[in-house]
Amino acid sequence: WYVIISLLAFTGLRAGEACGLTWKDIDYANGQIHINRHVTFSRTEGLTIEDGTKNGKTRIVPISPELAELLSEYRIHQSRTDYDKIIRFSNWVFPQADGKTPMSPQSVTRYFSKFSKKHKLEDLGLHPHLLRHTFASLSIQAGADIASLSRNLGHQDISTTMNMYVHPSLQIGRAHV
C-alpha cells in the first residue's frame, strides 16, 4: 500500500490510472510514467481496462528520482517474494492475485476506508482522490506552472485546473494573512 499511496501522492494520478500501470509504462531513464490506460469498476460491468486516460488521451507524468527508486525496489520485491509465480511475473505494477488483471481502484478506496476506521479518522473523509487534490494544491503553493500542472493532471482545459485548485489555494493563502 505504501507504494501505490506514494505514487498517487507524488504524481496526482487518479487511482484508476495507477491501477492501469504496467512495468513498461515506467521510464526510469527519463524519470517519467506513461499513462496509457485506466481501470474502472462497476457492479454491472465488473473490472474494465480502458485505453487512454479519463479524457481518452495518453500523457506523460514526471516522477522524482526517489519515486523511481521506490518503484524499482517494489519491482524487485515483487520478483523476490513468495508470491505465486503468476504474480511475480505480472506485467501489472499493481496486480490482483491472479497476476493477469490489475488491481481494482475500488481496492484502493476500500483500503482508505479500512485505514480510516482502524485509526478513527472517518471524519476526515480520506479517499484516494484526496491525494490528487493535495498534490495539485501543494504544487500550486510551491509555485508550479499551472499549464504544466494541468497537463500532468490530464485536464483537457487549463480552466479545470484553475477552477478546482487555484481558487481554493488562494483562499487558503488569504486565511493565513
C-alpha positions as CSV (number, residue, x, y, z in Angstrom):
1,W,0.0,0.0,0.0
2,Y,2.9,2.3,0.7
3,V,4.0,2.2,-3.0
4,I,0.6,3.0,-4.5
5,I,-0.2,5.7,-2.0
6,S,3.2,7.3,-2.6
7,L,2.6,7.1,-6.4
8,L,-0.8,8.8,-6.0
9,A,0.5,11.4,-3.6
10,F,3.6,12.4,-5.6
11,T,2.1,12.3,-9.1
12,G,-1.5,13.3,-8.8
13,L,-2.6,10.2,-10.7
14,R,-6.1,9.0,-10.4
15,A,-6.4,5.6,-8.7
16,G,-7.7,4.0,-11.9
17,E,-4.6,5.3,-13.8
18,A,-2.3,3.9,-11.2
19,C,-4.0,0.6,-11.2
20,G,-3.7,0.5,-15.0
21,L,0.1,0.9,-15.0
22,T,2.3,-1.8,-16.4
23,W,6.0,-2.0,-15.8
24,K,6.6,-1.0,-19.5
25,D,4.9,2.4,-18.7
26,I,7.7,3.4,-16.3
27,D,10.6,5.1,-18.0
28,Y,13.3,5.1,-15.3
29,A,15.9,6.7,-17.6
30,N,13.9,9.8,-18.2
31,G,12.1,9.9,-14.9
32,Q,8.6,9.6,-16.2
33,I,5.5,7.5,-16.4
34,H,3.4,7.0,-19.5
35,I,-0.3,6.9,-18.7
36,N,-1.8,4.8,-21.4
37,R,-4.8,3.3,-19.8
38,H,-7.1,3.4,-16.8
39,V,-9.1,0.8,-14.9
40,T,-12.7,1.2,-13.8
41,F,-15.0,-0.9,-11.8
42,S,-18.8,-1.1,-11.8
43,R,-21.1,-3.6,-10.3
44,T,-22.7,-4.2,-13.7
45,E,-19.6,-4.3,-15.9
46,G,-17.0,-5.5,-13.3
47,L,-13.4,-4.6,-13.9
48,T,-12.8,-2.8,-17.2
49,I,-9.4,-1.8,-18.6
50,E,-9.7,1.2,-21.0
51,D,-7.1,2.6,-23.3
52,G,-6.1,6.2,-22.6
53,T,-7.0,8.2,-19.6
54,K,-10.3,9.7,-18.3
55,N,-10.2,12.2,-21.2
56,G,-9.2,9.5,-23.7
57,K,-5.6,10.7,-24.2
58,T,-2.3,9.3,-23.3
59,R,0.0,11.5,-21.2
60,I,3.5,11.6,-19.7
61,V,3.9,12.4,-16.0
62,P,7.3,13.2,-14.5
63,I,8.4,11.3,-11.4
64,S,11.1,12.2,-8.9
65,P,14.3,10.1,-8.6
66,E,13.0,9.0,-5.2
67,L,9.7,7.7,-6.6
68,A,11.5,6.0,-9.4
69,E,13.8,4.3,-6.9
70,L,10.8,3.2,-4.8
71,L,9.1,1.7,-7.9
72,S,12.3,-0.1,-8.9
73,E,12.6,-1.5,-5.4
74,Y,9.0,-2.6,-5.4
75,R,9.5,-4.4,-8.7
76,I,12.5,-6.3,-7.2
77,H,10.4,-7.0,-4.1
78,Q,7.6,-8.5,-6.3
79,S,10.1,-10.7,-8.1
80,R,11.7,-12.0,-4.9
81,T,8.8,-12.5,-2.6
82,D,7.0,-15.8,-2.1
83,Y,4.1,-14.7,-4.2
84,D,2.6,-17.2,-6.6
85,K,4.8,-17.2,-9.7
86,I,2.0,-15.7,-11.8
87,I,2.1,-12.5,-9.7
88,R,5.9,-12.5,-9.6
89,F,6.0,-12.2,-13.4
90,S,2.9,-10.0,-13.9
91,N,3.1,-7.1,-16.3
92,W,0.9,-5.0,-14.0
93,V,2.6,-2.8,-11.4
94,F,-0.3,-3.5,-9.0
95,P,-1.8,-6.9,-10.0
96,Q,-4.6,-8.8,-8.5
97,A,-3.9,-12.3,-7.0
98,D,-4.3,-13.9,-10.5
99,G,-1.5,-11.7,-11.9
100,K,-3.4,-11.4,-15.1
101,T,-5.6,-8.5,-14.1
102,P,-4.8,-5.2,-12.5
103,M,-5.9,-4.1,-9.0
104,S,-9.3,-2.5,-8.9
105,P,-9.4,1.2,-8.0
106,Q,-12.2,0.1,-5.5
107,S,-9.5,-1.9,-3.6
108,V,-7.6,1.4,-3.1
109,T,-10.8,3.1,-1.9
110,R,-11.6,0.2,0.5
111,Y,-8.0,0.4,1.9
112,F,-8.5,4.1,2.7
113,S,-11.9,3.3,4.3
114,K,-10.4,0.5,6.5
115,F,-7.4,2.6,7.4
116,S,-9.7,5.5,8.4
117,K,-11.8,3.2,10.6
118,K,-8.8,1.5,12.2
119,H,-7.2,4.8,13.1
120,K,-10.6,6.6,14.0
121,L,-10.2,9.1,11.1
122,E,-13.6,8.6,9.5
123,D,-14.5,12.3,9.9
124,L,-11.6,13.3,7.7
125,G,-13.2,11.8,4.6
126,L,-10.0,10.1,3.4
127,H,-10.2,8.9,-0.1
128,P,-7.6,8.2,-2.9
129,H,-8.8,11.2,-4.9
130,L,-7.9,13.5,-1.9
131,L,-4.2,12.7,-2.7
132,R,-4.7,14.1,-6.2
133,H,-6.2,17.3,-4.8
134,T,-3.4,17.5,-2.2
135,F,-0.7,17.1,-4.9
136,A,-2.3,19.8,-7.1
137,S,-2.7,22.2,-4.2
138,L,0.8,21.7,-2.9
139,S,2.2,22.1,-6.4
140,I,0.5,25.4,-6.9
141,Q,1.6,26.7,-3.4
142,A,5.1,25.7,-4.4
143,G,4.9,27.8,-7.5
144,A,4.3,25.2,-10.2
145,D,3.4,26.4,-13.6
146,I,-0.4,26.0,-14.0
147,A,-0.3,24.9,-17.6
148,S,2.3,22.1,-16.8
149,L,0.3,21.0,-13.8
150,S,-2.9,20.9,-15.9
151,R,-1.1,18.6,-18.5
152,N,0.3,16.4,-15.7
153,L,-3.2,16.0,-14.2
154,G,-4.7,15.2,-17.6
155,H,-7.1,18.1,-17.7
156,Q,-8.3,18.9,-21.2
157,D,-8.6,22.5,-20.3
158,I,-6.5,24.7,-18.0
159,S,-9.6,26.2,-16.7
160,T,-10.4,22.9,-15.0
161,T,-7.2,23.1,-13.0
162,M,-7.8,26.8,-12.3
163,N,-11.3,26.2,-11.0
164,M,-10.5,23.2,-9.0
165,Y,-7.2,24.0,-7.4
166,V,-6.1,27.6,-7.9
167,H,-9.0,29.4,-6.2
168,P,-9.1,27.1,-3.2
169,S,-5.3,27.6,-2.8
170,L,-5.7,31.3,-2.9
171,Q,-8.4,31.1,-0.3
172,I,-6.1,29.1,1.9
173,G,-3.4,31.8,1.4
174,R,-5.9,34.6,2.3
175,A,-6.9,32.8,5.5
176,H,-3.3,33.0,6.8
177,V,-2.8,36.6,6.0
